[in-house]
């Protein structure tokens, strides 16, 4: 089953986000040859951000979306605003040295400022809540590492916005059994589909020609730029930006081995009478399990919960039944609650969990946000636009930290990934007991 078909079978139309969307608009299908300075392939936050920033520099931009704007990972995700990268600052400095490690961390923080600035500048109504993000310790062995990370951020990185919570303080924030946690005050959450639609409106207003249901079938470097082929049309451009993430398939065959598409499943409960009884201060929360549970409250008082592991290319027959055991293991007080919405999608991860950003001739690309795409995708789009316009600012930092491809290419990577996931998922299942005083 290919990635696009898999993604289309995961009930996006039945999601909470589609049910509560605003500012949606339809775009035409491309049926004629076009020329542009930039051709963007992919209508999620990476592509829309790249298109918007390139258009604001006075370039002509065509954006091709194979399905509907925002119906990939950009509009399906948990909506969690989590500053930073999947590697901690200490890991970044250990891996890449002091200067480059600090540079990557600082650049990742710019992603938050960029997203907030776009929301304000373009009046994007996306239920933005800057209430903080909590990383909860699922195992007692996670506690010391969290304490050390907070100390490192305070003392070495000059980042005062995080604080460690012991088990009792964590319980006061989230009525669930965790051994402690770290709160980042610069975190929060938003409605990802409405944010993506807001980017699309801003890009269209800036002059970007957006086309839906217009899948690219081939992208080729040439002597005079790039040729992007569709079934019954073609776009000639100076530069092409590939922004399809897990859905690139054969169009991005040269870079597909650097990412692993991973299925992601979410539910939204019925409206809860006392949402603050579960999450006291409207935090976004994710835990430290390898197969992460993540959750937050919606604007209308529902618990939005994502979690579970699946290793088959076949989606679960019933997403509600698939996610419910994870939800009820974290919040047993919600056992038997009604689940009004359930959906899924694909995200992509890399071997290092850092984004894969780079270029091949006049083809630029970015993907592999490894669960942090709510912020990093918008930043990556801006970096791609800057690189395309000759104003590279940060693009090289990511290219020099590029992850290696998965061994075995696209044929063997699923098997190797499954074996690794089974091992770490087994560690997640080790029973631990929280002792609260």
Secondary structure, DSSP 8 states (H G I E B T S, - for coil): --HHHHHHTS-GGGSHHHHT--S--------S-EEEEEEEE--SHHHHHHHHHHHHTT--EEEE-SS-TT-SHHHHS--EE--S-SS-HHHHHHHH-HHHHHHHHHHHHHHHHHHHHHHHHTT--S--B---EEEE-SSTHHHHHHHHHHHHHHHTS---SEEEEEHHHHHHHBSS--SEEEEETT-EE--HHHHHHHHHHHHHHTT-EEESS--EEEEEEETTEEEEEESS-EEEEEEEEE--GGG-GGGGTTTGGG-EEEEEEEEEE---TTGGGTBTT--EEEES-SS--EEEE-TTS-EEEE-----SSS--S-HHHHHHHHHHHH-GGGTT--EEEEEEEEEEE-SSSS-EEEEETTEEEEE--TT-HHHHHHHHHHHHHHHHTT--SSHHHHHTT-----TTHHHHHHHHHHHHHHHHHHHHTS-------
